Amino acid sequence: MQQTAEDLPQNLQHVRLQDRDVYLLGTAHISQQSVEDVRSAAQRLHPDTICVELCPSRYQSIVQRDAWRQMNIFRVIKENKALFLLLQLVLTVFYRKLGEKLGVEPGAEMKEGVRQSELTGARLVLADRDVNITLKRVWGHLSLWHKCKLFFQLAAGLFVREQVDEELIEELKSKDQLEVIMEGVAKSYPEIKRRLIDERDLYIAHKIRHAPGDTVLAVVGAGHVQGIADNLHREIDVAPLLEMPARSVWPAVFKWGIPGVIVALLVLGFFTGGTQHSVESVSIWILVNGVFSALAVSIALAHPLTILSAFIAAPVTSLNPTIAAGWVAGLVQTWIKKPTVADLENLPKALTSLRVFWINPLCRILLVVVLANLGSSLGTFIAGGWIAARFF
């Protein structure tokens, strides 16, 4: 039955694509009305295919709600994914707060799109680019200075903003979640908008264009609707959108260069200043590195043995780029207080506030890894500068 404009949600845009009908439903990621709009559009349009703004990994997090129970914390530490996972969990805290205030879970409209595909028998198409590719392309195309600046801006915004005011809620209702995370700095970084928003518009348009069926309903963030509509009528080569950015040589230079310089200074000190000068420089290196890393780990309320391991590991690992102080401290903390099934089951509760988050054993391990590395890095620069200054 042909639907009239009055029957359909107001934020539904119809695009005639050759002999097919494509409906772009612009949604807000934190809105009960958007959930109802998805349900109404699916039931009235009877689409052959429903496209949702989800990638496979985000989809799995929806359909496998207990997937986090299978987490291998040892693998997370060894694969150097502790910081990424920690930021994900902190963001979850933030969005859970919004959900509590609004009475709706963030992203519920995408879940409703998945549910409607099951109820109506429509094919489901995951139309978004993998979130890991998106974040790596955003990160990989920033200069080292911009990376540092952006990291501290994001970290400050995540940890400091405890209260969620009404103005922020209204802002988040009409924008894409990934966009919201970085929009505060996107104006200063045009490259971020290009990778985070514009490229995804192209990718999603390609997925919708090639979705099967005569009638396609696409559930996407309201901020993406116009960009997708503008690109639906043309063929898009998505291969460049999936390429990983070339690795910069500078991380490797710093990774190996700084320890090399420190070792050279220690050796030079021995030949120019004698044994006493060399012993003092080595003492500075050990104490400064160890103390800063141990103090940083103490902030996470780590076990005393973990704090001791950070103190011992930092001076050594700072000179060995193949291992990190955070790995050692994190593994020790895991060995002492390995997360139990109960701890994992309590993770949703831990994500209700930063205070509860801070005392959860799993979250504490991640904090230990990140803080130990930060403390060791800070100690490296301070101790290195101190040792170098002794020559002048």
Beta strands, then each sheet from edge to edge (+ up, - down):
strand 1: 12-17
strand 2: 20-27
strand 3: 49-52
strand 4: 123-126
strand 5: 215-221
sheet 1: 1+ 2- 5- 3- 4-
end
